[in-house]
Amino acid sequence: MAKALFRSRTALHFVGEAWGILQLVLLLAMGVPARLRDLAERLTESRWGQCFVFVFLFLLLTALLNVPLRLYGHHVSLEYGLSVQRWGSWFADLGKSFLLEWLVAGLLVMVLFWVIRKSPKHWWFWFWIPTMAAVLFGVFLSPILVDPLFNKFEPLQQHDPALVTQLEKVVARSGVTLPPDRMFYMRASSKVTSMNAYVTGFGPSKRLVLWDTTIAAATPDELAGVFGHELGHYALHHIVQGLLFSAVFLLVGFFVGQRMTWWLLARYGARWQIRSQNDWACLAVLVLVLNVLNFFAEPIENSFSRSIEHAADVYGQEAIHGIVADPQTTTQQGFQKLGENSLDDPTPHPLVDFWSDGHPSTASRAAFALAYNPWTAGQHPKYFQP
């Protein structure tokens, strides 16, 4: 069953990426973005109005083209028992995601084309600055404004004060500032059966979230290990590292993307009925270019992600040493439950794993956890003094 699910997930991932690129090529070849531009310009003379009309129509069209794959993806999750979300709720979440995407994309596209008009040759750099500001703003606001639109949260202290007491021991050992009011319980079981925990936000919005499915399936010691892993992301500054990594990737992507866009417009612009890079319809070319670049950059991004996830695994296991009796067995059993619960393939194809997975395989994490014992004679923990 796990191998069949792995094949379905792999097919969805790569077919989805290929279809995302192919559909844009087809839309451009048929002149669809130019027609959407013409419609937006007929409806209003306002640049703001044209921008939001064009972005709405463009996003709606691509969303409709992607619906079959999305439907199949949810069907697979239901079929394998990983999701319990009813179709009505699923479509409601899809609608909310679309509206959020439209509002954010509309604002960014308006800024993009304003920058293109002001600096036709160097817009790739000037647009990078507000894009990174938007990323930072999004990371800060997401746990406060966005996440509650899709899931229900409550203070963990209110739901399980004994667990909070156990987790505070890990906090005290780590030195990370995370008071109990920043620990949250999420009712994931209304939609999924899988286990998860995550850290999100920064500064005043920093928080840790434990899914109710994880709390129900794991022992208090295993939850301490999960918590230690998540604290590791903060203690090892992975949030900041991730933002810096994204900043460099975006800067390079925008620079290369501008050059590729110029080449495509020079070669196909007239055929696609796109007047210039300042044409609303040029957005489709930019999205196409960025999709292609993102596909080839995916292994690099995931390699970086796997490296910080492994570091957090090491940190988490060291953080619970002295708090739980057997950190190796505790962490290994936690990964074993995670793999069984998620129906993870214990032997995923190496190329697929390398290209598309942002975490080390669950089986490799469990094996490492059981073998990692830096407290033996002649060895030293990496992050904590003995």
Disulfide bonds with the S-S distance in Angstrom:
none
